[in-house]
């Protein structure tokens, strides 16, 4: 994978059921340009699964967001944030 293929994506867990993709983007937008934000919903119910992803244009923005937002409240719930690659390796 070349450096141009790198994604600066954060896994965000512990989200409130009411948090949607727009609210997730707003919570992280102060750190830099966001290229994508998505709360993952259950296929059958359409209800949030309590986690999502935020993708930044730059690595520094992603790292700043992880450092400052990990353990902070988003919509009244304590969140935990990892670089998505770490989460994926842990989850598997």
C-alpha positions as CSV (number, residue, x, y, z in Angstrom):
1,X,0.0,0.0,0.0
2,X,1.5,3.3,-1.0
3,X,1.4,6.4,1.2
4,X,-1.4,7.9,-1.0
5,X,-3.6,4.9,-0.1
6,X,-3.4,5.5,3.7
7,X,-6.7,6.4,5.4
8,X,-6.7,8.3,8.6
9,X,-9.8,6.7,10.1
10,X,-10.8,6.5,13.7
11,X,-13.0,3.9,15.3
12,X,-15.4,5.6,17.7
13,X,-17.1,3.3,20.3
14,X,-19.5,3.9,23.1
15,X,-21.8,6.1,21.1
16,X,-25.4,7.0,22.3
17,X,-28.1,5.4,20.2
18,X,-29.3,8.9,19.2
19,X,-25.9,9.9,17.8
20,X,-26.0,10.0,14.0
21,X,-23.3,10.5,11.3
22,X,-23.8,14.2,11.2
23,X,-23.5,14.6,15.0
24,X,-20.3,12.5,14.9
25,X,-18.8,14.7,12.2
26,X,-19.7,17.8,14.2
27,X,-18.0,16.4,17.3
28,X,-14.7,15.9,15.4
29,X,-14.7,18.7,12.9
30,X,-12.7,21.0,15.2
31,X,-9.6,18.8,14.6
32,X,-9.4,19.3,10.8
33,X,-11.0,18.3,7.5
34,X,-13.2,15.3,7.7
35,X,-13.6,13.2,4.5
36,X,-16.2,10.8,5.9
37,X,-18.1,10.1,9.1
38,X,-20.5,7.1,9.6
39,X,-22.4,5.7,12.5
40,X,-22.9,1.9,11.9
41,X,-26.6,0.8,12.0
42,X,-28.1,-2.6,12.4
43,X,-29.2,-4.0,9.1
44,X,-32.5,-5.3,10.4
45,X,-33.6,-2.6,12.8
46,X,-31.9,0.4,11.4
47,X,-30.9,1.3,15.0
48,X,-27.3,2.5,15.8
49,X,-24.9,-0.3,16.9
50,X,-23.2,2.2,19.2
51,X,-20.0,2.7,17.1
52,X,-18.9,4.5,14.0
53,X,-15.9,5.8,12.0
54,X,-14.5,9.2,11.3
55,X,-12.0,9.7,8.5
56,X,-9.7,12.7,8.4
57,X,-7.8,14.2,5.4
58,X,-4.5,14.4,7.5
59,X,-2.8,12.2,10.0
60,X,-2.2,15.0,12.5
61,X,-5.9,15.8,12.7
62,X,-6.7,12.1,13.4
63,X,-4.0,11.8,16.1
64,X,-5.1,15.1,17.7
65,X,-8.7,13.8,17.7
66,X,-7.8,10.5,19.3
67,X,-5.7,12.2,22.0
68,X,-8.3,14.8,23.0
69,X,-11.6,12.9,22.4
70,X,-10.7,9.4,23.8
71,X,-12.8,9.1,27.1
72,X,-14.8,12.2,26.5
73,X,-18.6,12.5,26.3
74,X,-20.3,12.6,22.9
75,X,-24.1,13.1,23.3
76,X,-23.9,12.1,27.0
77,X,-21.9,8.8,26.6
78,X,-18.3,8.3,27.3
79,X,-16.5,7.4,24.0
80,X,-13.4,5.5,23.2
81,X,-11.4,6.1,20.1
82,X,-8.7,4.2,18.3
83,X,-7.0,4.4,14.9
84,X,-9.2,1.9,13.0
85,X,-6.3,-0.3,12.1
86,X,-5.5,-1.0,15.8
87,X,-9.2,-1.7,16.4
88,X,-9.4,-4.1,13.5
89,X,-6.3,-6.0,14.6
90,X,-7.6,-6.3,18.1
91,X,-11.2,-7.2,17.1
92,X,-10.0,-10.1,14.8
